[in-house]
Amino acid sequence: MCFISYIYCTILWEFTQYILHDYDADVTLLVRTERLYYLKADEATGETLNDAVYKRNLAIEQRFVVKLNYHDVASDKGLFTKAVESSVMADDEGYDIICPDYWWGLDTSGYFLDLNSLDYLNFDKPWWNKAWNEHATISGECYTSVGYLCLDLLRNTEVVYFNKKMIDQYKLDNPYELVKDNKWTLDKVSEMGQSVAGDVDGNGVIDENDRFGLYINEHERSALYYSLGFSLISNKNGDLSINPLSERDTALNELIVKLFNNNNSNLFGKDVTVDFMTTAAYKPFNQNNLLFTFFALTSVEAMRMTDVELGIVPVPKFDTEQVWISSNYGCTLAAIPVNTPDVDRSAIILEALNAESYRSVTPVYYESVLKGKLARDNDSEEMLDMIFGNLQFDFGFIHSNHLSGIPADFTAGTDTDMASKYASKLETLKGKLEELQKAYDEMK
C-alpha cells in the first residue's frame, strides 16, 4: 500500500475528545527561524505548501479557541539554548512547545517534561514516527519527539538520484528494475559507476570537468552506514548495550571506505552541506557527467531547475538479504518545557498539530510538491512510496551528540580496519553510554 493510501486508510480524526476544550488563550512555540516555512503562515497566498500550513493552523486555532504564536530563533545551538534556559530559569510561565534541532542534544538538560507521562500524547498513532520516539525513549522516559508536524521527516530523507540519459547512453541496467528485482546493492552501484567514469577533457587529471560514477559527501556517507543496516547500540526495553562488531559490519565498512576513496570514478565532497547547488557535484550533474547522486530530498528542488532527466530510487542495500532501510539526516524535535503554562493544553495542542499535519500538510507536500511537481515519472512516484514506507532511525544516530558522533567516530578516513578503531574507542563509548543513561535516571 502506498504511503498516502496508508494515511487516508488508517487515520481516524480523533479530536472529538478535545472539542470541549475552549481555551481562549495564546499558545506559543519556540522554533528555529529556518523551519518557519512549514510551521507558520500568516495568510493564504496561493502557494501550495504555504496554504496547507495556513489551513492547518487555522483549523487548530478554531477548534481549541487559541492563537498560535511562533517565537523564532536562528538555527544556532547557543542562541536557541540560551532562549530555552532563560525561559526555564525565569521560573515563570514559559513556552507551550519547544522545537529544537535533534543534533543539539537538549534532551538531557532537564528543560523538558517526560512526554511518555502525559495523558494526551499517544505515540502509537500514525502521525508520530514510531522508530524515532521508541529510540528517543530511555528507561521509559522520552523528552523529545518527532511527528508529522516536522516536514524534515520527508525532506531530509536520503535517496539516490540517477541520470536517465547516462543510463541509456551507456546501456546500463535500469535502476528501477534493479530495485524491483531486489538487485539494487552497493556493489552494483559501484560497478555501474566505474563503467561510466572517465577523463572527459583528456588532461590526465580527474577533476570537476570529468565524468563520475557517483557523488557522496560526508553527510551521505554517515547516513549510508545506517541504510546498509549498521547499528552500534541496542535499546531493548530501555536496556542499553553496545553491539559486538560483526563480520558483516567490517565487510560493510570496507566496501564503503573503498568506494568512498576511489577518486578515479567517484566524486566525493568533504562538506556536509544540505544545499546541493554549493556542492562539488552541481557542475558535473548539470553537464550530464554524474550518474548517481546520493543526497536528501532537500536537493530535489534544485535538481528540478536543471535540464537533467533524473530518476529517484532508494539508497542501495548491502546485499540482497538485507531489508530496505531509508535513512534521514536529522529532524526538528518537539518538546514541552517544564515551565509550560498548562501541561495538558500543551500536550493536546502538540498532538493536534501532528495529527492535522499528517491529515492535511503531509499529503499536500507529498502529492503536490514531491510527486506532482518534482518526480518526473510514475516509477519515481512508486519509489518514493517505498522510500518513506521503510524510513527508520537508529538509536546511535538519534543520540549521536551524546555518543561522540557515531558512526563517524568509527568509520571516517581511509582505513578499512574497523575492528581496531572499535577496540580503541570501545571504553570511551561505554563511558558515554553510561553518562547518557545516568542523565535520564537523574531526570526522573
Helices and strands as residue ranges (DSSP letters): H 3-10, G 15-18, E 25-32, G 33-38, H 48-64, E 66-73, H 77-89, E 97-98, G 102-104, G 106-108, G 115-117, H 130-135, H 152-155, E 158-163, H 164-169, H 175-180, H 186-196, E 212-217, H 218-227, E 233-236, E 239-242, H 247-260, E 266-269, G 276-278, H 282-286, E 290-296, G 297-299, H 300-304, E 310-313, H 343-356, I 357-361, H 362-363, I 364-374, H 378-389, H 395-398, H 408-411, H 418-442
